[in-house]
C-alpha cells in the first residue's frame, strides 16, 4: 500500500513522511519459519521477493512481490527484521519457504503481504508469534488470486457521507461491502468551494476477478459511479469497474453531486459574551428541504441546542462555538454545513470628552488581522440614526444620557461577531 499512497499523494501535490529506520529485534539462537503458497495462476513476478518493476529513477516507482516482517508489537518503536533489508530473513521463491534466523525470546508480530501490479495488495492477516526457548513454525500462508480494489472516495466537505458503499458483481449479482480503510486526508478540489475529504476504502469479502458496479447509498438515495466525477441516480449509467486477478484496481470516485440538496454556509452573529444570544441564518437551501440545526462546542453537540439561536453560558467562554445545518429532501443527496470559526475579538472602548459638541471615538481593540469593522452608536439603549462611523459628535440631545457603541467584525471564512462597549458616564451640556 505504500506505493498506492505515494501515487495518491503525488497526484495531490502533497508529500509523504520519511519512514524511521527500523532497529534489529532481540538476537538469539532461534528460528521462526513458515511457507507461502500460491495457486498455479500466480505469475512469477508476484511470487518473488518485493522488487522494483518500473523504470529506475521514477519519483514513485512501482514495487511488486513478497514482503515478510517480524517485529516487536510495541507502539512508538520499529524494531524487528524485514525481507530485503536484513540478512537473517530468507525466502525461497521457488518453494515458498521462508525463515528468520538469530531470533531471541520475545513476543513478535508476523506480517506477510504480497504487493501486486497497479498498486494492489494481497492482504494476509498478521499473526502473533511467541519465541520462548525453541524454534517456532508459523505454518502455511495461502495467497489467493481474488481481485483487489482500493477505492479513493472524494466528497465535498458539505456532502453528508454515504451510509453504505457497495460493489456488485455484474455476472453473479453478489454484493460486496466497501469498507473504510481508516485513512484519508483533506485537500482542495475544483468542484468543492471549501475543500474536499479524501478517504481510502477497501473492498471486502474476497471478490473474484470480474466486472463490478459501484454505488453509494444515503437516506434512501442511491448514486452510481459512472466513470466521471459526477455520478448518476440511474443504474443504467453505471460504469463497469474491472477487477483482475493478481492486479490492483484503484479508481477515484466522487459522490453526492448527481442531485444534491443545494446548501449555503450559515451565518452566525452575536456577541461572544456570557449571557449574550447568538443568532443563526441558515441561508438559502433547496426548496422543500427539511433542515435540522445543532449548536456545537469544540465540535461536540450541545445538549438541547437545536434552534437557530443560542444563549451563551459561562462554560462556553474560551471554547469554539459553531452552528451546523443538515438539509434533507426525498430523492436528493443530503448536505451539511457548519459555520467557520468565530473571529478573535475584543471589547471595544470609547475615548473623548463627555461634553456636548465634542467627538467620541470608538476603539475596537485587538481583533483578528484583516477584520473589517462596522459601527453603530447608541443613546442609552436606543440606536442613533445615521451614527455608523468610527466617531460620533455629541449633540444637545445627548446631554443627560449615556453613550455606547456596537462594533461588528467581519472576515471571509469566519463567523460575524459584534461586541458592545461599556456605557459612558452621563453626557454633560
Buried (B, 14 or more C-beta within 10 A) or exposed (E): BBBBBBBBBEEEEEEEEEEEEBEEBBEBEBBBBBBBEBEEEBBEBBBBBBEEBEEEEEEBEBBBBBBBBBBBBEEEEBBBBBBBEBEBBBBEBEEBEBBBBBBEEBEBBBBBBBBBBBBBBBBBEBBEBEBEEEEBEBEEBEBBBBBBBBBBBBBBBBBBBBEEBBBBBBEEEEBBEBBEBEEBEEBEBEEBEBEBBBBBBBBEEEBBBBBBBBBBBBBEBBBBBBEEBEBBBEEEBBBEBBBBBBBBBBBEBBBBBBBBBEBBBBBBBBBBBEEBEBEBBBEEBBEEBEBEBBBBBEEEEBEEBEEBBBEBEEEBEEBEBBBBBBBBBEEBBBBBBBBBEBBBBBBBBBEBEBEBEBEBEBBBBEBBEEBEBBBBBBBEEEEBEEBBEBBBEBEEEBBEBBBBBBBBBBBEEBBBBBBBBEBBEEBEE
